[in-house]
Amino acid sequence: MKYNKKVNLIKVKNIILLIIVILIITAIFLFPAKEKGGIPIDARLRYDERSLVEARYYQKLGDNLVQCNLCFRGCIIKEERRGTCRNRA
């Protein structure tokens, strides 16, 4: 009888530990840390004009639109934007 109680107690402790771990992991994904200090995101995304290169694998369609030919989707997007595959900028 004592053995049964010890086994049940170990199972209960393991279940509680598993629930706590699942809750912690869920909280990490639901409530991501806010950015603190550092360089603002917009500043990090700015590029020096000297480092910019004209994109390849596209066709100009007019009205500031281009068709991306980089992937199979062939997204029609505005110039300097990204399509579904996020490759064109």
ABEGO torsion letter per residue (X at the ends): XAAAAAAAAAAAAAAAAAAAAAAAAAAAAABBBBBBEEBBAAAAABBBAAABBBBBGBBBAEGGBBBBAABAAGBBBBBGBBBAAGABX
